[in-house]
């Protein structure tokens, strides 16, 4: 679990306070969003070893490249890009914006990010895909993964993941997109 990042109001204390004020205001006319029902079937689990203890790890398109080893991490409030992947994507340090806060949860210690970068990210393929502009926090920490996708992005996608099925589903204009494990 990683705490920190952009959940609830970006970087500054004033933006966080502004977000909290919005959360605590009860809107009488607010309606629940009209999301489709997402469910998982036996067919979704084809090729998956029953009884496994694996996380959902996918491939997505980041900065116009297929980025493998992307972990779906519902316990994290932020999206992380690890330094080796940053350089493999051909990105440079001058593309980074300052990130003044620390993260908690990686390697059981306080992590000072190297900065953050906004990147277009595509989940899925072809017409069964959705693109988002995501703020990734860059960290110099050893990891088996290239990126971690946290609950803020999963909420923006309206995505639901299933570890027994090792896949993720989210609504798109043409129905439901499915991303299987990598």
GIMO-V987188 format. One record per backbone hydrogen bond with DSSP energy under -1.0 kcal/mol. NH is the residue of the N-H (numbers start at 1). CO is the residue of the C=O. Records with the same first field share a line. If there is no record, write none. Layout:
BEGIN
NH->CO ; CO
END
This chain:
BEGIN
3->104
9->6
10->6
16->12
17->13
18->14
19->15
20->16
21->17
22->18
23->19
24->20
30->27
35->33
46->43
48->45
52->49
58->70
60->67
61->122
62->65
63->120
65->62
67->60
70->58
71->147
72->56
73->149
76->73
77->2
80->148
81->137
82->146
83->139
86->82
87->83
88->84
89->85
90->87
91->86
95->92
96->93
97->116
103->111
104->3
109->106
111->103
114->138
116->97
117->136
119->134
121->132
122->61
123->130
128->125
130->123
132->121
134->119
136->117
137->79
138->115
139->81
146->69
147->69
148->80
149->71
151->76
154->150
155->151
156->152
157->153
159->154
160->169
162->167
166->162
167->162
168->179
169->160
170->177
172->175
175->172
177->170
179->168
181->166
182->57
END
